[in-house]
Amino acid sequence: MITASLRTDGHMRSGLTLEEAQQALAAPGNLIWIDIEEAERGEGERWLREVFGFHPLTIDDCYNNRIDPPKIDDHGDYLFVIIHTVDFDAETGELSAHELDMYVGRNYVVSFHKRPVYAVTELRRRANANSVDVEHGADFLAHSLFDIAVDDFHPIVERLDDQIGAIQEQVIDRPDKRLLEQTLALRHGAQRLRRTILPQRDVAARFARGEYPHIIGAQSLFYYRDIYDHTVRVEEMIEAVRELSDSTLNTYLGAINNRTNEVMKALAITAVVFLPLTLIVGIYGTNFENVPEFTWRYGYLGMWIVMIVIAAGLLAWFRWRRWI
């Protein structure tokens, strides 16, 4: 699906044909936004090659099957930017990253993605509702797309933080294998987010430093610095989630160790209590004729009394030593 839009009279008009887009590019005052959603090479590649003449390697980056890390390449007349967006399934806990490619020229922005992307949908909605100032140039339009993609990290990280906090409370009361699996899954998700946001932060930093004055105007640098601040904040939130997941994992292991120690202590106390009783029963259960008190009328009762006294004495001693 290809959506071609042109700014005219302060509004974005969609439905440009390939020929109309080529003509509109010739006017520096125009602002063109081409969004291409295409999983396999098709009509979108024709737009990238014939209308804009982008470098073949950048087109290969768009269509390859792997997810490239966030980066920015300067090709003189345009910038080729790769950023990531993320999706989070609250029911399954599955976290997935998706690539969003952007070509940023002096009077155009071309966005490319293989599947629907929230940032593109939201920016189109804002543009249609005139909530995005389209009087600014392509650099501001690219900023808006980048900004929405970064802001979309916030609710996902906050949800991870809430989930790991709830798990930590359960671990203290009732540690089990299911909570361990959930903790490890959330920790893995936080690590994946961190691997995504770190190179994306570097991309935002390069924009914010004004490394591309031929494409990014000075009036837009403040907005890109704001994106950089957002990425740093997201990185700090992710790091906090990672630390909380590590703390939860340590709490789980500590709770399991405490439970194991309690079980071992109970077994050890039971063994110690029954050891002398077993000794007494073993001695008086022998089959020798001259066993002391063998013919005593109250021998059986006396044996029970002795065993009860020994068991009670041992339990009292354990209590005095605060072992139980």
MOUR-V512051 format. One record per pair of residues at least 24 apart in sequence whose C-alpha atoms are under 7 Angstrom apart, sorted by the first residue. I is the first residue (numbers start at 1). J is the second residue. If there is no record, write none. Layout:
{{I:J} {I:J}}
This chain:
{{1:36} {1:37} {1:38} {2:35} {2:36} {2:37} {2:44} {3:34} {3:35} {3:36} {4:33} {4:34} {4:35} {5:32} {5:33} {5:34} {6:31} {6:32} {6:33} {7:31} {7:32} {10:134} {10:135} {11:134} {12:127} {12:128} {18:47} {22:51} {28:107} {30:107} {31:107} {31:108} {31:137} {31:138} {32:107} {32:108} {32:109} {33:108} {33:109} {33:110} {34:109} {34:110} {34:111} {35:110} {35:111} {35:112} {36:111} {36:112} {36:113} {37:112} {37:113} {37:114} {37:115} {38:113} {38:114} {39:114} {62:101} {62:112} {67:99} {70:199} {70:200} {71:203} {72:203} {77:105} {78:103} {78:104} {78:105} {78:215} {79:103} {79:104} {79:105} {80:104} {83:200} {84:196} {85:149} {86:153} {88:156} {95:189} {104:138} {104:139} {104:142} {105:138} {105:215} {106:138} {106:215} {107:137} {107:138} {108:138} {109:138} {109:142} {119:145} {119:148} {119:149} {120:145} {139:215} {139:216} {139:217} {139:220} {140:220} {143:224} {147:227} {150:231} {153:234} {154:234} {157:237} {157:238} {160:186} {161:241} {164:245} {168:248} {171:252} {172:255} {175:252} {175:255} {175:256} {183:245} {183:249} {187:242} {187:245} {190:238} {190:241} {190:242} {194:235} {194:238} {197:231} {197:235} {201:228} {201:231} {201:232} {204:228} {273:311} {273:314} {277:307}}
